[in-house]
Protein backbone atom coordinates (compact mmCIF):
# COMPACT_ATOMS: atom_id res chain seq x y z
CA UNK A 1 0.00 0.00 0.00
CA UNK A 2 2.82 2.42 0.82
CA UNK A 3 4.43 1.88 -2.56
CA UNK A 4 1.11 2.49 -4.35
CA UNK A 5 0.46 5.61 -2.28
CA UNK A 6 4.00 6.91 -2.94
CA UNK A 7 3.67 6.36 -6.66
CA UNK A 8 0.36 8.19 -6.73
CA UNK A 9 1.69 11.04 -4.62
CA UNK A 10 4.73 11.53 -6.84
CA UNK A 11 2.52 11.91 -9.88
CA UNK A 12 0.71 14.77 -8.17
CA UNK A 13 3.82 16.77 -7.20
CA UNK A 14 4.39 20.10 -8.98
CA UNK A 15 6.54 19.47 -12.02
CA UNK A 16 5.42 15.85 -12.33
CA UNK A 17 3.75 14.74 -15.55
CA UNK A 18 0.90 17.12 -16.32
CA UNK A 19 1.09 18.64 -12.82
CA UNK A 20 -2.28 17.97 -11.18
CA UNK A 21 -3.37 15.60 -13.93
CA UNK A 22 -2.63 11.91 -13.55
CA UNK A 23 -3.15 10.23 -10.19
CA UNK A 24 -2.60 10.84 -6.51
CA UNK A 25 -3.66 9.31 -3.22
CA UNK A 26 -4.60 10.57 0.20
CA UNK A 27 -5.87 9.27 3.52
CA UNK A 28 -9.63 8.72 3.47
CA UNK A 29 -10.22 7.53 7.02
CA UNK A 30 -9.89 4.55 9.32
CA UNK A 31 -12.28 1.63 9.67
CA UNK A 32 -13.50 0.55 13.12
CA UNK A 33 -11.08 -2.40 12.89
CA UNK A 34 -8.20 0.07 12.67
CA UNK A 35 -7.41 -0.43 8.99
CA UNK A 36 -6.52 2.79 7.18
CA UNK A 37 -8.32 3.46 3.90
CA UNK A 38 -6.90 5.49 1.05
CA UNK A 39 -8.68 7.41 -1.66
CA UNK A 40 -7.11 7.36 -5.14
CA UNK A 41 -7.84 10.31 -7.41
CA UNK A 42 -7.50 10.13 -11.20
CA UNK A 43 -7.70 13.25 -13.40
CA UNK A 44 -7.50 13.41 -17.20
CA UNK A 45 -6.64 16.27 -19.55
CA UNK A 46 -10.29 17.31 -19.81
CA UNK A 47 -10.59 17.71 -16.05
CA UNK A 48 -12.73 14.60 -15.53
CA UNK A 49 -12.03 13.32 -12.02
CA UNK A 50 -12.55 9.79 -10.72
CA UNK A 51 -12.14 8.91 -7.05
CA UNK A 52 -11.67 5.32 -5.90
CA UNK A 53 -11.11 3.79 -2.48
CA UNK A 54 -9.52 0.63 -1.06
CA UNK A 55 -12.68 -0.35 0.84
CA UNK A 56 -14.68 -2.39 -1.66
CA UNK A 57 -12.43 -1.24 -4.55
CA UNK A 58 -15.21 1.29 -4.97
CA UNK A 59 -15.91 4.23 -7.26
CA UNK A 60 -16.87 7.01 -4.84
CA UNK A 61 -16.97 9.99 -7.18
CA UNK A 62 -17.02 10.80 -10.90
CA UNK A 63 -16.93 14.54 -11.57
CA UNK A 64 -17.32 16.05 -15.04
CA UNK A 65 -16.65 19.65 -16.15
CA UNK A 66 -19.89 21.54 -16.77
CA UNK A 67 -18.54 23.88 -19.48
CA UNK A 68 -18.12 26.77 -17.05
CA UNK A 69 -15.16 25.36 -15.16
CA UNK A 70 -17.12 23.72 -12.34
CA UNK A 71 -17.17 19.99 -11.71
CA UNK A 72 -20.48 18.14 -11.41
CA UNK A 73 -20.46 14.84 -9.51
CA UNK A 74 -22.60 12.31 -11.41
CA UNK A 75 -22.19 9.46 -8.90
CA UNK A 76 -24.45 9.98 -5.87
CA UNK A 77 -22.73 8.43 -2.84
CA UNK A 78 -21.71 9.38 0.69
CA UNK A 79 -18.70 11.67 0.62
CA UNK A 80 -16.86 10.27 3.62
CA UNK A 81 -15.75 6.85 4.82
CA UNK A 82 -18.11 6.83 7.80
CA UNK A 83 -21.12 7.31 5.55
CA UNK A 84 -19.99 4.62 3.13
CA UNK A 85 -19.32 2.14 5.95
CA UNK A 86 -22.71 2.81 7.55
CA UNK A 87 -24.63 2.26 4.32
CA UNK A 88 -25.88 -1.07 2.99
CA UNK A 89 -26.22 0.26 -0.58
CA UNK A 90 -22.77 -0.92 -1.76
CA UNK A 91 -22.17 2.43 -3.48
CA UNK A 92 -19.72 1.97 -6.36
CA UNK A 93 -18.21 -1.20 -4.90
CA UNK A 94 -17.14 -4.48 -6.51
CA UNK A 95 -19.81 -7.02 -5.62
CA UNK A 96 -19.08 -10.74 -5.23
CA UNK A 97 -18.39 -13.60 -4.98
CA UNK A 98 -21.73 -13.85 -6.74
CA UNK A 99 -23.59 -10.66 -7.66
CA UNK A 100 -27.33 -11.17 -7.47
CA UNK A 101 -29.14 -14.02 -5.79
CA UNK A 102 -28.39 -17.72 -5.36
CA UNK A 103 -30.77 -20.23 -3.79
CA UNK A 104 -28.53 -20.79 -0.77
CA UNK A 105 -26.39 -23.50 -2.30
CA UNK A 106 -24.43 -24.48 -5.39
CA UNK A 107 -23.58 -27.87 -6.80
CA UNK A 108 -20.20 -28.21 -8.50
CA UNK A 109 -19.03 -31.50 -10.05
CA UNK A 110 -21.75 -33.33 -8.16
CA UNK A 111 -20.88 -31.91 -4.74
CA UNK A 112 -23.31 -29.64 -2.90
CA UNK A 113 -21.96 -26.54 -1.15
CA UNK A 114 -24.32 -24.81 1.33
CA UNK A 115 -23.80 -21.03 1.26
CA UNK A 116 -24.35 -18.19 3.72
CA UNK A 117 -27.92 -16.93 3.43
CA UNK A 118 -30.00 -13.94 4.53
CA UNK A 119 -33.36 -13.94 6.32
CA UNK A 120 -35.10 -14.86 3.06
CA UNK A 121 -32.99 -18.00 2.67
CA UNK A 122 -31.11 -16.73 -0.36
CA UNK A 123 -27.46 -15.85 -0.84
CA UNK A 124 -27.40 -12.17 -1.81
CA UNK A 125 -24.29 -10.76 -3.55
CA UNK A 126 -22.15 -13.64 -2.28
CA UNK A 127 -23.02 -13.31 1.42
CA UNK A 128 -22.08 -10.85 4.12
CA UNK A 129 -19.35 -9.71 4.36
CA UNK A 130 -18.84 -9.73 0.63
CA UNK A 131 -16.21 -8.18 -1.59
CA UNK A 132 -17.81 -4.76 -1.09
CA UNK A 133 -16.73 -4.91 2.59
CA UNK A 134 -13.17 -6.08 1.94
CA UNK A 135 -10.06 -3.90 2.03
CA UNK A 136 -8.40 -4.34 -1.35
CA UNK A 137 -4.68 -3.89 -2.04
CA UNK A 138 -4.02 -0.98 -4.44
CA UNK A 139 -1.31 -0.39 -7.03
CA UNK A 140 -1.12 2.68 -9.28
CA UNK A 141 -0.11 2.51 -12.93
CA UNK A 142 0.35 4.96 -15.79
CA UNK A 143 0.70 4.55 -19.56
CA UNK A 144 0.64 7.01 -22.42
CA UNK A 145 -3.09 6.44 -22.90
CA UNK A 146 -4.48 5.92 -19.39
CA UNK A 147 -3.86 6.35 -15.70
CA UNK A 148 -5.39 4.07 -13.14
CA UNK A 149 -5.33 1.77 -10.15
CA UNK A 150 -5.29 -2.03 -9.89
CA UNK A 151 -7.04 -3.43 -6.82
CA UNK A 152 -6.44 -7.02 -5.66
CA UNK A 153 -8.39 -9.16 -3.22
CA UNK A 154 -8.00 -12.83 -2.24
CA UNK A 155 -11.11 -14.70 -1.11
CA UNK A 156 -10.07 -17.82 0.81
CA UNK A 157 -11.34 -21.33 0.14
CA UNK A 158 -14.69 -21.73 1.92
CA UNK A 159 -15.45 -17.98 2.06
CA UNK A 160 -19.25 -17.75 2.65
CA UNK A 161 -19.35 -21.44 1.67
CA UNK A 162 -17.85 -21.11 -1.83
CA UNK A 163 -15.10 -23.56 -2.77
CA UNK A 164 -11.72 -22.48 -4.07
CA UNK A 165 -9.23 -19.76 -3.26
CA UNK A 166 -10.35 -16.94 -5.55
CA UNK A 167 -7.89 -14.20 -6.51
CA UNK A 168 -9.54 -11.12 -7.97
CA UNK A 169 -7.88 -8.22 -9.78
CA UNK A 170 -9.90 -5.10 -10.65
CA UNK A 171 -8.17 -2.67 -13.02
CA UNK A 172 -9.67 0.82 -13.31
CA UNK A 173 -8.28 3.01 -16.12
CA UNK A 174 -9.18 6.61 -16.97
CA UNK A 175 -8.35 7.67 -20.53
CA UNK A 176 -6.10 10.70 -20.67
CA UNK A 177 -7.75 12.29 -23.72
CA UNK A 178 -11.39 11.17 -23.50
CA UNK A 179 -13.92 10.98 -20.72
CA UNK A 180 -13.86 7.19 -20.60
CA UNK A 181 -13.42 4.99 -17.54
CA UNK A 182 -12.91 1.26 -17.99
CA UNK A 183 -12.95 -1.57 -15.49
CA UNK A 184 -11.46 -4.97 -16.21
CA UNK A 185 -11.90 -7.70 -13.62
CA UNK A 186 -10.02 -11.00 -13.68
CA UNK A 187 -10.74 -13.80 -11.20
CA UNK A 188 -8.76 -17.03 -10.92
CA UNK A 189 -9.42 -20.03 -8.69
CA UNK A 190 -7.34 -22.99 -7.55
CA UNK A 191 -10.44 -25.24 -7.59
CA UNK A 192 -13.60 -25.45 -9.71
CA UNK A 193 -16.03 -22.83 -8.41
CA UNK A 194 -18.59 -20.26 -9.55
CA UNK A 195 -18.37 -16.49 -9.54
CA UNK A 196 -20.31 -13.51 -10.87
CA UNK A 197 -18.80 -10.07 -10.31
CA UNK A 198 -20.01 -6.56 -11.06
CA UNK A 199 -19.64 -2.95 -9.98
CA UNK A 200 -22.51 -1.37 -8.03
CA UNK A 201 -22.07 2.25 -9.12
CA UNK A 202 -25.10 4.57 -9.37
CA UNK A 203 -25.44 7.48 -11.80
CA UNK A 204 -27.34 10.75 -11.97
CA UNK A 205 -26.16 12.75 -14.98
CA UNK A 206 -27.94 15.86 -13.74
CA UNK A 207 -25.86 15.74 -10.57
CA UNK A 208 -28.84 15.86 -8.22
CA UNK A 209 -32.58 15.37 -8.06
CA UNK A 210 -34.48 12.48 -9.62
CA UNK A 211 -33.41 10.47 -12.67
CA UNK A 212 -37.01 10.50 -13.88
CA UNK A 213 -36.13 12.90 -16.72
CA UNK A 214 -33.20 10.78 -17.90
CA UNK A 215 -33.63 8.81 -21.12
CA UNK A 216 -32.48 5.17 -21.30
CA UNK A 217 -31.79 2.82 -24.18
CA UNK A 218 -30.57 -0.77 -23.74
CA UNK A 219 -29.62 -3.34 -26.38
CA UNK A 220 -31.97 -5.97 -24.98
CA UNK A 221 -35.16 -7.62 -26.14
CA UNK A 222 -35.59 -10.18 -23.32
CA UNK A 223 -35.55 -10.19 -19.56
CA UNK A 224 -35.03 -12.77 -16.81
CA UNK A 225 -38.31 -13.90 -15.22
CA UNK A 226 -38.23 -14.06 -11.42
CA UNK A 227 -40.26 -15.93 -8.80
CA UNK A 228 -41.56 -14.59 -5.47
CA UNK A 229 -38.06 -14.77 -3.92
CA UNK A 230 -36.57 -12.87 -6.88
CA UNK A 231 -34.86 -16.03 -8.09
CA UNK A 232 -34.95 -16.83 -11.83
CA UNK A 233 -37.55 -19.30 -13.04
CA UNK A 234 -35.28 -20.19 -15.97
CA UNK A 235 -37.46 -18.38 -18.51
CA UNK A 236 -36.18 -15.46 -20.60
CA UNK A 237 -39.24 -13.44 -21.63
CA UNK A 238 -39.68 -10.83 -24.37
CA UNK A 239 -39.77 -7.34 -22.89
CA UNK A 240 -41.39 -5.51 -25.80
CA UNK A 241 -44.26 -3.40 -24.54
CA UNK A 242 -43.42 -4.01 -20.87
CA UNK A 243 -41.90 -1.77 -18.20
CA UNK A 244 -38.50 -3.29 -19.10
CA UNK A 245 -38.62 -2.32 -22.78
CA UNK A 246 -35.75 0.09 -23.51
CA UNK A 247 -35.02 -0.99 -27.08
CA UNK A 248 -35.52 2.66 -28.09
CA UNK A 249 -34.80 5.86 -26.19
CA UNK A 250 -37.32 5.94 -23.38
CA UNK A 251 -37.81 8.55 -20.63
CA UNK A 252 -37.67 7.08 -17.15
CA UNK A 253 -40.53 9.23 -15.84
CA UNK A 254 -43.29 6.66 -16.56
CA UNK A 255 -41.13 3.91 -15.07
CA UNK A 256 -40.49 5.92 -11.92
CA UNK A 257 -44.14 6.89 -11.56
CA UNK A 258 -45.02 3.19 -11.72
CA UNK A 259 -42.67 2.37 -8.84
CA UNK A 260 -39.30 2.09 -10.56
CA UNK A 261 -37.50 -0.89 -12.02
CA UNK A 262 -35.20 -3.62 -10.73
CA UNK A 263 -34.73 -6.06 -13.60
CA UNK A 264 -32.06 -8.16 -15.31
CA UNK A 265 -32.12 -7.61 -19.07
CA UNK A 266 -30.55 -9.98 -21.59
CA UNK A 267 -28.11 -7.99 -23.68
CA UNK A 268 -27.94 -8.42 -27.43
CA UNK A 269 -26.30 -6.78 -30.43
CA UNK A 270 -23.39 -4.58 -29.38
CA UNK A 271 -24.34 -4.93 -25.68
CA UNK A 272 -24.47 -1.15 -25.39
CA UNK A 273 -26.52 0.95 -22.99
CA UNK A 274 -27.04 4.68 -23.40
CA UNK A 275 -28.23 7.04 -20.68
CA UNK A 276 -28.97 10.71 -21.43
CA UNK A 277 -29.98 13.71 -19.33
CA UNK A 278 -31.56 16.11 -21.86
CA UNK A 279 -31.55 19.01 -19.40
CA UNK A 280 -27.77 19.07 -18.98
CA UNK A 281 -26.86 17.39 -22.27
CA UNK A 282 -24.72 14.81 -20.48
CA UNK A 283 -24.63 11.32 -21.90
CA UNK A 284 -23.25 7.98 -20.76
CA UNK A 285 -22.56 4.94 -22.96
CA UNK A 286 -21.94 1.63 -21.19
CA UNK A 287 -20.46 -1.31 -23.08
CA UNK A 288 -19.61 -4.72 -21.67
CA UNK A 289 -18.72 -8.31 -22.48
CA UNK A 290 -21.28 -9.64 -20.01
CA UNK A 291 -24.56 -11.33 -21.01
CA UNK A 292 -26.88 -9.25 -18.83
CA UNK A 293 -27.54 -5.83 -17.36
CA UNK A 294 -29.25 -5.22 -14.02
CA UNK A 295 -31.22 -1.98 -14.23
CA UNK A 296 -32.20 -0.49 -10.87
CA UNK A 297 -33.65 2.98 -10.27
CA UNK A 298 -32.78 3.37 -6.59
CA UNK A 299 -36.28 2.37 -5.54
CA UNK A 300 -35.31 1.83 -1.89
CA UNK A 301 -33.36 5.04 -1.28
CA UNK A 302 -35.00 6.85 1.62
CA UNK A 303 -32.75 9.79 2.48
CA UNK A 304 -30.78 7.91 5.14
CA UNK A 305 -27.64 8.17 3.02
CA UNK A 306 -26.29 11.62 2.16
CA UNK A 307 -24.12 12.63 -0.77
CA UNK A 308 -20.74 14.38 -0.67
CA UNK A 309 -22.32 17.79 0.02
CA UNK A 310 -24.79 16.51 2.60
CA UNK A 311 -27.92 16.20 0.46
CA UNK A 312 -30.15 13.21 1.32
CA UNK A 313 -30.14 10.56 -1.38
CA UNK A 314 -33.83 10.09 -2.01
CA UNK A 315 -35.84 7.53 -3.93
CA UNK A 316 -34.99 7.54 -7.66
CA UNK A 317 -31.97 9.80 -7.08
CA UNK A 318 -29.79 7.51 -9.20
CA UNK A 319 -29.80 4.56 -11.54
CA UNK A 320 -27.54 1.50 -11.45
CA UNK A 321 -26.61 -0.19 -14.74
CA UNK A 322 -24.75 -3.32 -13.65
CA UNK A 323 -23.26 -5.69 -16.24
CA UNK A 324 -23.07 -9.32 -15.17
CA UNK A 325 -24.48 -12.80 -15.37
CA UNK A 326 -28.00 -13.76 -14.40
CA UNK A 327 -28.89 -14.65 -10.83
CA UNK A 328 -28.74 -18.32 -9.78
CA UNK A 329 -27.11 -19.37 -13.05
CA UNK A 330 -25.37 -22.41 -11.49
CA UNK A 331 -28.80 -23.97 -10.88
CA UNK A 332 -30.09 -23.33 -14.43
CA UNK A 333 -28.07 -25.18 -17.10
CA UNK A 334 -29.61 -23.15 -19.94
CA UNK A 335 -28.11 -19.93 -18.57
CA UNK A 336 -24.56 -18.83 -19.54
CA UNK A 337 -22.08 -20.57 -17.27
CA UNK A 338 -20.43 -18.82 -14.33
CA UNK A 339 -18.11 -21.76 -13.67
CA UNK A 340 -14.39 -21.10 -13.18
CA UNK A 341 -11.69 -23.77 -13.22
CA UNK A 342 -7.92 -23.49 -12.74
CA UNK A 343 -6.37 -22.05 -15.89
CA UNK A 344 -9.66 -20.56 -17.16
CA UNK A 345 -10.30 -17.29 -15.33
CA UNK A 346 -13.36 -15.10 -15.23
CA UNK A 347 -12.87 -12.00 -17.40
CA UNK A 348 -15.27 -9.10 -16.91
CA UNK A 349 -15.15 -5.82 -18.80
CA UNK A 350 -17.14 -2.60 -18.78
CA UNK A 351 -16.54 0.82 -20.26
CA UNK A 352 -18.28 4.03 -19.17
CA UNK A 353 -17.93 6.74 -21.83
CA UNK A 354 -19.27 10.18 -20.93
CA UNK A 355 -20.19 12.82 -23.47
CA UNK A 356 -22.19 16.00 -24.02
CA UNK A 357 -24.90 17.10 -26.39
CA UNK A 358 -26.66 20.44 -26.60
CA UNK A 359 -28.95 20.79 -23.55
CA UNK A 360 -32.57 20.60 -24.60
CA UNK A 361 -35.78 21.92 -23.12
CA UNK A 362 -38.05 19.14 -21.92
CA UNK A 363 -41.58 18.89 -20.63
CA UNK A 364 -40.59 16.05 -18.31
CA UNK A 365 -41.82 16.48 -14.74
CA UNK A 366 -40.05 14.29 -12.15
Secondary structure, DSSP 8 states (H G I E B T S, - for coil): -HHHHHHHHHHHSTTSTTTTSEEEEEEEEE-TTS-EEEEEEEE-TT--EEEEETBTTEEEEEEEE-SSS-EEE-S---SSHHHHHH-SS-TT-EE-SBSSEE-SEEEETTEEEE----TTSSEETTSSS-GGGSB-EEEEEE-SSEEEEEEEEEE-TTGGG--S-EEEEEEEEEESSSSEEEEEEEEEESS-EE-B-EE--EE-TTSSS-STTEEEEESEEEEEEE-TTS-EEEEEEE-TTSTT--SS-EESHHHHHTT--EEEEEE-TT-EEEEEETTTTEEEEEEESSSEEEEE--TT--SSSB-TTS-B--TTS-EEEEEE--TTGGG-TTS---EEBTTB-EEEEEEEEEEE----------
